[in-house]
Amino acid sequence: MRVVFQKTGRLVLVSALAISASASLSAQQDATEPNIVVNGTPIPDPATMPKGPEIKGIISARNDDRIKITTADGNSTVIAISEATKIKTSSGLFGGKSKLGTAALLNGLPVTVKTLQWSEGLLASHISFRKGDFKTANMIYNGTDQRFGEQAAATEALRGRMGDIDKYNIKGTTNVYFDTGKWALSAQAKDELCAAAAQADSTSNALLLVVGYTDSVGSEDYNQMLSERRANSVINHLQQKCRWAPYRMLTPTGMAESDPVADNSTEEGKAQNRRVAVNILVSKSVDGI
């Protein structure tokens, strides 16, 4: 944070012979009591801030003093954290000023965030999560994206892994489908996702790879965003409702209208392409162990 010092008055330079001792003392005192201008808007006293919404979801990104929470409907909210933010587990309290407190905010961790409203958006007053969820999130070695606004790089990484798909054995694939322009899960899709998670859980060393798709309606940028939101909706449901462990999940992403499974020139074909594929994978190096 850059701090700029501004004098309350204008300092006039004169020759050394004209500066008296009293003037020098006055200038020194003035220099020790400057106005301080801080880049950005300082966070006000939390006691004076109105309450904001309570947000439940998965930590999908972390950047310095901000976290991004992705909710079950696929929407994402960026929330500021400060030294006053209290971070609580089901069995204890980490002080907001402790390094351990903010270090506990790991990607893939399901959290409940109580917020306050200020001019820059939302500030977290309390963040809580289950102790068991923290233990599993702490084991994540290949989880959600660490960066804000860099989904393109994640997509390219996934394409690289898909190119090396022969390193995995595919044990099963479940597709769930969406209405045009939507990313909300239907009741049928929710049931099918938990069934897929149960199937994967019964498979030794299984990982899930979740990939979102769209039909050809809309621009490339819009379809990229839409496919990612669909993938996030599936990820959140798998982790929050089906209790799938985050560390058993490969990095999810959206592929927009790539890899259609049907003809986009027909309504039936478009309906089949508006999907998220949940793939059960087992590395060939451990398959059968």
N, C-alpha and C positions, 0 to 999 in steps of 0.2 A: 504494500500500500504506500503510495507516494504522499508525503506530507509537504505542503507548501506553506511557508511562513510569510505572513503579511504584517507589516508594521501598521499600528493604528494611526500614525501620523507620517508625514513626509520627512525623510531624513535629508537635510540640506548639508552638502559637503562644503566646508570652508577650509581655509589654510590652517595648517597645524598651529600657527602662532595665534590664531583667533579663537581656538578651542580652549575654554577654561576648564578647570578641574570639575566644576559643578556641572558643566555641560556634558563632559565625558561621563560622569556618573549617571546623569539622566539618560544618556544614550544607552548605557549598559543595562539600566533597569528596564528601559523600553524593550531591549532585545530579549530579555528573559520572560516577557509577558506578551508574546505575539498572538494574533488571531491565527487559528489553525484551520486551513481549508483542506478537507479530505475528499479525494476523488470518490464519487458515488454518494449515495444517501446513507448517512449513519443510521443504524438500527435504533429506534427509540426504546424507551423503557417498556418492557413487555407488559407491565402492570397497566399501562395507558392504552394498550392496543386492543381493539375489539376482537372477539372470537371469530375464527374462520371455520370452515367445514372440517369434519373428521374424515380422513381419507384412509382407506384400506387397500392394500395392494402389495406388489412386489417391487423391491428396489431394483430398478433396471439400469441405472447409471449413477455414477458419483463423480463430482468434479469440485474439488476444494470444499467450499462451504455450501454446496448445493447437492441435493439428491433428487433423482427423478423417480417418481412412483408411478407404476403402470397398474391400473385397476383392472378388474375382471372384465369390463366391457371394452378393453383395449385402449382407453384414453390414458394419456400421460400428463402428470403435473410436476413441475419443478418447484421444490420447496427449499427455502434457505434454512440453514442450521446455524446456531450460535453457541457461545459458551453457556448461555442460559437454558439451552435445550436439555431436557431431562430424558435419559435413555434408560428404559426399564425392561427387564426380563421378568418371567413369571416367578423367578426365585430370588430376585435381588435388584439393586439399583446401582447403575454406574453413574457417577457424578458427571454433569454436563461439562465441567471444566477439565475432566480427566482425558488424557489421550486415549485411554481404553474405551471411553464412552463413544467417541466418534469412530474409532477403529472398529467398533462392533457393527457398524452400518455397512454390511457386505452386500454385494450384488447377489440377487436371487433370494434375498431374505424377505419373507412375508412380514409386513409391519402394519401397525395401526398408528396413524399420525394425527395428533390434535394440533390445530394450527391457529395462528393469529394473523390478522390482516394488517398490512402496512402498505406504504406507497409503492414499494417495489414488488409486491405480490404477497406470497404467503411465507410465514415464518413458523417453523416447528416449535411448539412449546413442550410437547411430550411425544416420545416415540416408544412404542412398546412392541414386544415380540415374544414368542415362546422360546424357552431355553433350548428345547429340542430342535427347533428350526434354526437357531443360531449355530448349533453344533454341525448340522448338515450343511448349512451355507458356508461355514468355515472350511469345509472340505472341497468346495468348488475349485476346480483347476481349469475349467474351460466353460465359463458361464456366460452371463449376459454382457452386453457391450459396455465397456468402461468409458466410452466417450459420448459426448452430446453431438448429435447431428452428423454422424459418420457412418450411416447405415450402408452406404455404397461399399465401403471397405469390407464390412461384415458380409455383404452379399457376395463379393468377389472371393472371400475366404471360403464361403460355403460352396461356391461353384468349384473351387479347387478340391474341397473334400468330396463333393459329388463326383468329380473326375476320378478320384481314387476310391470309388465305392467298392471296388473289388477287394479292398482291405477288410470289408465287413461282410458278414452274412446277414441278409435281410430275413428276419423271422416272421415278419408280418407288417401290413400297412393298413391303417384305418383312415378313410377319408370322411371328413365332415363338410357339409355344404352350407352356403350362405345366400341370402337374397341379394339382389343387385344393389351395390353401393353400401352394403351393411357388413358389420363384423360381430354383431351380437349372436350368441349361440342359441340354437333352438333347444327345447327340452330333449328332443331325440339326440341331438349332437352331444349334449352333456352326458347322457347315459352311455353313448357309444365311446366317449373319451374315457370314462371311468372303467368301462369294460376293456378298453385297450391297455390302460394302465395296469389292470389286474392281470391281463395276459402277459405283459412285459415283466411284471413283478414275479411271475412264476417261472420266468426264463432266466437262467443263471447268467450273470455278467451283462445283462441287457442294458442298453442305453436307448433314449428316445431322441429322434431327430424330427423336429417340427418345421414344416415349410409351408408358407402361405402362397396362394395364387389368386389370380383374378381372370375374368374373361377379357375380351378385347375392347369393351366399352370404356371410354375415358382416355385421358392423356397418360403418357408414360409415368410422369411424376405422380399423378393421382393414384394410379394403379400400384405403384411402388409403395406409397403410404398405406393404401388400403390392404395390400397383401401383408404388410408388417403388422397392422392392427389386428387382422384376422389371426395371424400367428401368435400375437401377444394374448389375445382372448383365449386361445387354446392352452397356451403355456400357463396362464393364471389359473384356469380351471383345473388343469392337471395337478398343479402344485397345491392350490388352496382347498379344492373340494375332493380331489382323488388322492391327495397326500403323496404325490410322486416327489421323490427327493430331488432337489435342484442339482446336486452333484452328479446325478445320473442322466443329465440332459445335455446334449450337444447344443451349441449356440443356435438359437432359432433365428429365422429371418424370413423376408418375403421375396418372392421371385416375380412379382407382377404377373404379366400375361405369358411368361416363358413356360415352355414345356406343357402346352395344352394336351389334355387327354381326349378331347373331342373337337369337333368342327365348330369354330366360333361364328360361322355364318348362319347357324340355326339356333333357335331359342333353347332347344334341348341340349345342344352342345355347350352353349354358354353356361347353362345351369350346372353341367358337370365340371366345368373349368373353375367355377367360383367355389374353391375348396381349400381346405388345409389338410395336408397329408401328415399323418403321425406314423413314422417308421420305427419299427423295433429292430435295432441293430445289435449285433454281437461281433466284436473284433475277431477275426480269424485266428489271431494269436492266442486267444483265451477260450474260443468256442469249444465247448465240451469239457472244460475244466471243472 
